[in-house]
Structures are given as structure tokens and as C-alpha cells.
Amino acid sequence: MTAAHTDSETTAGTFAKPPPETEADPQNPLHNAFWRRDRRVVDEDLKQVRSRPLTFYPGFEFTGDLESVSTPGAWFITSHPTILEVSRNPQVFSSSSGVTINDFPPEFNEYFNSIIAMDDPRHARLRKIVSAGFTPRMLARLEDSVQDQARLIVDEVCERGECDFVTDVAARLPLRIVCDLMGIPASEHDFVFDQSNVILGAADDEYVPEFGDFVTAILMAGEALSNLMDEVAESKVGVDTGDLTSVLVNAEVDGERLTRAELASFFILLVVAGNETTRNAISWGLVHLTDHPDQRKIWTDDFEGVAHSAVEEIVRIASPVTYMRRTVLSDTVLEGQKLDEGDMVVMNYLCANRDESVFDDPHKFDVLRDPNPHVGYGGPGPHYCLGAHLARREIKVMFREIFDRIGDIRATGEPDPLSSAFIHGIKHLPAEFTPSRPVGASA
């Protein structure tokens, strides 16, 4: 056990339950309460949201210990073309003030000010260094790891005939791949999983239960992951162990190196974004494959031939990152609406991926959908997802292993939604299948 774990465990019991938002409005899509409802009700309400002109939704206030968190409200972008416009214009729509609707205290920057919350030139500098680790050699190594881990994950559940698909299957693959990518020991995987749940699920009672104001909980999780990364990085200075941490610790691009703080915040971004988003895409994939057995049959009848379009459709309909925020740097006009310097805009990817002007029958799950210009990995421009290729690979390999080994798996209940307006997440999903025998790591 590292020192990082000890600090988190000994102080957790001192927290008090986080106070809720003031006047949480289930009709306001900026509020977690909007997304806690039945998924069909949410989709119906989003149709109404999309039918309106560009609309400003009010924020909310926190009480008690959370008064330092500001949520002033934002213009809510639902149009696919408008999201493309905003994404391509970072000179007007800035990332550097944060990517969520909450303005957190300055101490958050130490752990969460990674490249997604930066503008050029600093963003370009860090992305160039980080990209040095995403080489064809590194990705080829990871592709072998994805297949091995998918096999092991199915081995772990295949004899049982039932599982919690999220925690037993979908969450395990991206977590193990990100940890393998960064050289994190297997003994730390559960710890990394727990801390990432706190960071993105802090407003959910399951992840920050009776003990915690979520600001403190998020900061502690960030500190714990940062300390873990620092220990791992220290062991790789001057040596090549074949993982991304080794590459990034020793990389120098145009005379620049990552600082330890930059490396730690990038690790937190990977374990949160790379883990949470891919696991939710896989989880929503099973939901929709269960709901649409005809689409499952199309895919299983020609897995390789359909895999590309099926994976893109899963990402579109899942939209694992619900939105990203930008801050207006100078007065501008968007969809005919005047926006003032300092205004916040929210690019709601989930809404845009159901934009009737772009997608035919957008609520239909269609594994053969073509074209499919979704924004599930973000819009075009400097912040397009660096890990999109790896995420696609993980989704494809996981479903291939599932179809080959436990092919009749189906969800047996409704998904348990994460209480979050930021991540379109599922916490639990019961599933059943015909038991089978493990094949072992040497298969």
C-alpha cells in the first residue's frame, strides 16, 4: 500500500454528507437531476430542448462547505453544426477556464488542469510531448494487451451465468489497459478504479456516501492518484520499460519535458477519461444490443464486416461524455444570439448526436448507420480525443470476445444511471448468459 492510499483512508471518515444543489431542477439539463431519470424520459425531454433556439439555462448554488463552487449557468448548444463551429474556434471559445459548468477553487488546478483544460500555445506544447508516446509501436503493443485482457475478463465471469456487466466486464477492460499503458502495477488497479469513480461520480451518493463533501473528496482522489503516478514515474527515470510513463518521463521534444505535475494531471485525465468513457460506451452497447436483437444479429452474422460501423454507432448513441464547456473570450454571435465575453457555452454532444438535421431517425440504434458523423470523441479541432483509436479498439475487441464466448448475454434490468450531467454513465447493469468454460490466458 502506498502513502497515497493511507492519507485517503484515514481521513475519509471525517467528512459530512455533501449538501445538494439549491433548487435542483429536473427540467434543466445542466442539473444532475435531469439525468437521473428514466432514459426514455430524458430522450423525450431532449427532443424539446433541441427544438428551441440557443437557450441560456441558469446555474445553481451550493450550500454550506461547498459555497466556494460557482455554477453560474450556460448557453446550451444542441446543434451538431454549431458544435463543429465552436470546436474549430478556440480563439473565441476557450478551454482554459475549465471544461465543466462548475468553477472550482484554484487548488483544483494542481490535479485537474490537464491538456483538455488548456489553450494554445501551452496546449500545443503539452499535446506534442504526450503524442510522442502514442506511436504505432506503442499502439501495436496495446492491441495485443487489449485482446489478452478481454479474454481474461470473460474467463472471470463465463462460468457464473450472470454478472453486473458494468463492474465485472465493461469497467475492467479500459481500466486495465490504461494502467498497463502507464505501467501501473496490477495490485493498484482496484485503487485507481475507486479514485476515478470518486472524481467523476462525486455528486452520486454511491461514490461519495454519507461521509463527504464532494470538493474535498475530488481533491483527495486527485492527490492520491497524483502521488501514485509520482511513485511510478520515479522508478522509470532513465530507463525504458516500454510503457507510456517511461516514454513521457524521459521524452524531450523541442527541448521541452513534462514536469511531474503535468505528468500526474495527464495520468488523471487518462484514468478518468480513458476509463470512464470507454466503459460507459461498452455498457450502453449491451443495453442497445439487448433492446435491438435484430441489430445484434446483423453484427454477429458478420462481425468483422460490421464492426467499424457498429462501434461508431455505439459511441454515437452512448455519447459517454455528455458535454464540454467553453468560455467566450470576446463578444460574439452564435446562432443569431449575442454572447458576451465571459459567458459559458456547453457543447452537448449527446444532443448533437441525436440532431435530426444530421442523423436520419436519430433514436434508432443502427449498426449499419452510414454516414455517421458523430461527435462522441468531441468535435474537430485541437481537443479531438487523443485516445479515440484505442477506445474503438477496446470496444470492438470486447464485443468480439463476448459474442464468441457468452454470445447470448443480455441485460436483464434497466441501467442504473450515474448522477451526472457531465458523464452519460451507468453504474450497474444486471446481465445473464449461458455459462461456458474459461479458455485460459494461453488461448
N, C-alpha and C positions, 0 to 999 in steps of 0.2 A: 504494500500500500504506500502511495506517495504522500508527501507532505500536503499536496493539494487536496487529497481526499480527507485528510484529517481535519483541516480547517472547516470544510463544508459540513462534515458530520457532527462536529462538536458544537457548532453554533446554530444548527438548523432549528433546534427546539426552542430558541428564544424568540421566534417570530410570532406575530399575531396575524390572524386571517386577513387577507387583503380586502379593503373596502371596495365595493362595486363602483362602477361609473355612476355618476349622478344622472337620474332620469334616463336610463338606458332605453333606447327606442328601437323596438324590433322592426320598424319600417325604415330605419336609417341604415344603409349598407356600410357605413363606417363603424357601426357598433357590432361587437361580438354577438349581441343578442339576435341580430338579423340572421346570422349564420348558424345559430344553434338549433334552428327549426328543421322540420322535415325537408329533405332535399327537393321534393316536388313543389312544396310551398315556396321555397327560396327561388326556384327557377321561374315560377309564375310571377313572383314579385319583381324579379329581374327583368322580365319582359316589359313590365310597366316602367321600370327605371330607364330601359333603353329607348322607350318611346318618347321620352321627354327631351327637351333641349338640354344643353350643357347646364347642369344644376349644381348649386352650392349646397352641401349638406353640413349642418352645424356639427361642431365637435362636442365635447363633453368635459366635465370637470371630475377630478378625483378628489376624495376627501381624506382627512387625517394625514397619515405619513406619506401619502402619495401626491400631496399638493405641489411638489416640485415637477410633476409631469404635466406638460401642457399639450392639449389636443384641441387646437383652435378651429378645426373644420377644414374642408377642402372642396374644390371643384371636382366632380366625379365624372371621369371620362369613360364612356361605354363604347364609343365608336371605334371600330378597327382602324379606319383610315386616320383618325385623329391620333390614336396611339402611335401609329407609324410616324406621323409628323412630329410629335413630341419627342419620341425616341431618337430621331435623327437630328434634333436641335438642342444639344446640351449647352450651347452658348446662351440659350434663353431659359431652358428648363434644367435646373441644376440638381445634382445628386448630393452635393456636399453638406447640405443641412439635414440629411437623414433620408431614409427610404421608407419609413413607416409614418403613419399620421401622428404619432406621438413625438413630441420634442422632449427627449430625456435629458437628465442632468449631464453636465460636461464630463463627469467621471466615466460615463459610458464609452467615450471615445477611446479609452485605453484598450478595450477589448473588442469593440464592435465597429471601429472605423476602418473597415477593410475596403477593398477596391470598389465594391458596389456603392459605397457612400463617399466617392471622390469624384472630382472633375479633373480634366487635363489642366496642367501638364503632369500633376502628381499621379493621376490615374494611369496615364500612358506609361509613365516610368515604371510603376509597380507591375502593371499588366505585362509589360515587356519582360521583366525579370521572371515573373511567375510563369509566363508562357514558355520559358526555356525548359521548364520541367515537363511540359505536355508535348513531348516529342513522339514521333512514330514508334521509337523503341520503347518508350515508357508505356504508351497506349497498347502496344502489342503484348507487353508483359502483363498488363492489367486484363487483357481479354482472356488470357489463359486462367488468370485468377478468378475472373467472373464465372467461367464455366465450372471450375473446381468448387467454388463456394456455393453455387446454385445446386450442384449435386449433393453436397454435404447438407444443405438446408432441407432439401426434400428427404434425404435419408433420416434426418432427425424427427420428421413428422409422419412419414409414409405408413408406418405400422399402426398408427393410432386411429386412423379413420375420421378424425376430426381435429380441428385446431382453431386458434384465434389467428386468422390469416394475417392480420397486421403485425402482431408481436412475434409470431412464430415463423413467418415467411417473409412478408414484404419488407419489414423493417430490418431484417438480418442481413440481406444481401448488400444494400448500399452502405450500411454501417461498416461491414467487414471490408468492403472494397476501399472505402475512404481511409479506414485505419491501415489497411495494407499499403495503400498508396503512400501514406505518410510515415510508415514504419512504426506504427503504434502497436505494442505487444498485445497479443490476444487476451492476456489477463486484464487489460484495461478496457475491453470493448463494452462491457456492461456499464462501466462508469461513464464512458463517453456517451452512450445511448441515454442514460439518465440525465446527464447535464444538458444534452441537446434538447430533450423533452422540456426541461425547465425553461430554456431560453425561448423556444417558440410556443410553448404551451403554458406560459406563466399566468395567463388570465384564466386558465382552466383549473378547477379545484382538484382534479386528479393529479396534476403535476406540481402544483403548489397548494397543498391541502391546508388543514387548519393552521399550520404554522407558516405564515409568510406574507410579508408584503412583497409584491412581485418585483419591485425595483431592486430590493436587496437580494431577492432570490436570483434574478437575472445576473446581477453583478457578481454574486458568489459563484454562479455556474461559469461565468466568463473567466473569473480569476482562476478557478480550478482547472479549466481546460487550458488556459494560458500557461499555468505552472507545469502541467503535464507536457505541453509542447516544448517548453523550455528545457525540461529534463531530457526529452528525446533529442532535441536539437544539439544539446551539449555533447551527447555521445557520438554525434556524427560530424563534428568539426574536423576537417582534414581527411576524412575517409569517404569512400564511395561504397555505400551499402545497397545501391540500386533502387532506393526509394526516392520519393519526391522531396522529403525533408533533407536527405543527403544532398540532392541536387541544389535545393534552394539555399541551404546553409553555406554552401561553397561556391555558388554561382556568382559571377561578376559580369554584368552586361553594361558596356559603355562606362566602365569604371564605377558602377553602382552595385551595391549589395543590399539585400534586405536586412533591416535591423531585426533584433529579436522580437520587438513589439509588433513589427509588421508581419513577421512570420507567424506569430501567435494569432493575430487577428485574421490572417488568411486561413489558418487551420480551423479557427472557429467558424469562419464562413463555409469552409468545405464540409465540416461535420454537421452544420446546421442546414445549409442549403443543399449540399450534395446528398445528405442522408434523408432529411425530412421530405424533400420534394420527390425524390425517386420512389421512396417507399409509399408515398401517397398516390403517385401515378399507378404503381403496381396494384395497390389496394383498390382504387377506383376501377382499375381494369377488370378485376374479378367481379365487382358489383355489376358492371355493364355487360360483361360476358354472361353472367348469370341471368340478368334481365332479358338478354337477347340471344337465346340459344341458336337462332339462325345465323347470327354473326360469328358465334363461336365455331359453328360447323364450317362456315366458309374459310375461316382461318385454319382450323385443324386439318381440313381436306388438302390444303396446300400451304403448309406452314411457311416455308422459305419464300414462296412466291408472294404471299400476302403480308409477311412480317413487317415490311417497311411501312406500308400504309396503315396497318393495324396499330403499330406503335405510335405513329403520328396521331391517329385518331384517339388513342388512349390519352395522350398528352393534351390534345385539344379539349376533350370533354372533361378531363380531370382538372386541368389548369391548376396544378399544385400550388403555385404562388398566385394568390388571388389578385394582388395588386403591387405596384411600386409607386412611391410618391416622388414627385419632383417639386422644386421650389422655383417660382418665377423670378428671374434676375432683373428683368426690366419690363415696363408696361408693354403689353402685347394684346393681340386679339386671337381668340380661338373659337371656332365655330360661330363667329359673329359676336361673341361675348368678350367684352373688355376685361382683361385680367390685370391686376396691379402688381407692381414689384412686391415680392414677399408673399404673395398668395401661394397656397399649396394646391397642386393638382394630383389626383390619384388616377393612375392608368389601371383600370380594372381589366386585367387580362381575361378573367373568366367571362365577363360580359362581352368583351370583344370577340372571344372565341365562340360566341353564340349570336353574333351580329348577322341578322337576317339579310342585310345587304351584301354580305360577303359569302356566307355559307348557306347552301340550299338545305332546307329542313334542318336547322342547326341543332335541334334537340334530339335528332336521330343519331344513334350510335351506328356508324357505317364503317366497317373495317376496310372497305374498298374506296373510301372517300378520296376523290382526286378532281380538282386540286384541293389542297388543304393548307392554306397559308396562315396557320395558327400562330399565335404569339405566346405559346406555352413556355418558351425559353426566353421570353422577353422580346421587345421589339428590336428592330435593326439599330445599328449604331454602336458606340463604344462599349455599351454594357451588355451586349448579347452574351448569353451564358457560355462561359469558357468550357464547361463540362457537358455540353449538350451531346457530344458524340458518345461519351462514356455512359450518360444516362440512357440513351437509346439502346446501347449495347446491353446494359443491365436488364432493361425491361424485356427485350427480345429473348435473351438467354434464360431469364427466369421463367417466362411463359413456355418456352420450348421444353425446359426441364419438367415443368408442371404437366404439360399436355402429354409428354412421353411417359411420365411415371404415375401421376394421380389425375388422369385426364378427365375424370367425371367430377372433379371438385366443383362445388357450387357454394355460394353464400347462402346461409340458412336463416339470416336475420338482416335487419336494416343496419347500415353502417352507423356507428356511434361517432357523431361529428365532434371535431375539436372545436373548442370555444375560441375562435379566432377569425377576425376579419382579414387577416394577412395571409394565412396559410389555409388552403382548402383541404383540411386534413381529416383523416379517420383515425380514431384511437383504437377501436376494436371492430372486428368483423368475424362472426362465427361462420365456420365452413365445415362441410362434410365431404367425404370421398370414400371410395372403396380402398381398404388398406392394401398395401403392397410391401414387398421386401426391400430393404436397403440394398444398394448396389456397391457401396464402399468407394473410398477415395481413389482406388486404382482403376475404376471402370473406364 
